[in-house]
Amino acid sequence: MARPKLLELPEPPDRPDPRAILRGGLPDQYLTPDDIAVIFKVPKETVYQWRKKCTGPPGFRIGKHVRYDPADVRDYITEQKSADRTAA
């Protein structure tokens, strides 16, 4: 049997959407360790080792979950590219 759809009520006009306030400067979605492993084509264990050794992109905890801000990952890649060019 199909589940009934939940009725979505619009926000009252006098109350702003809290997600819109929170979204200011925040990404639509944070990346997971699995995402980082796919982006860099490395095993997930490597991502965890980077975090443990503070050598990879900076992550943060939300409860027991590790997440990565896409902007921080972009900055990390830019830093790695610059370091590689100066070392060559």
Secondary structure by P-SEA (a helix, b strand, c coil): cbbbbccccccccccccaaaaaacccccccccaaaaaaaacccaaaaaaaaaaccccbbbbcccbbbbcaaaaaaaaaaaaaaaaaac
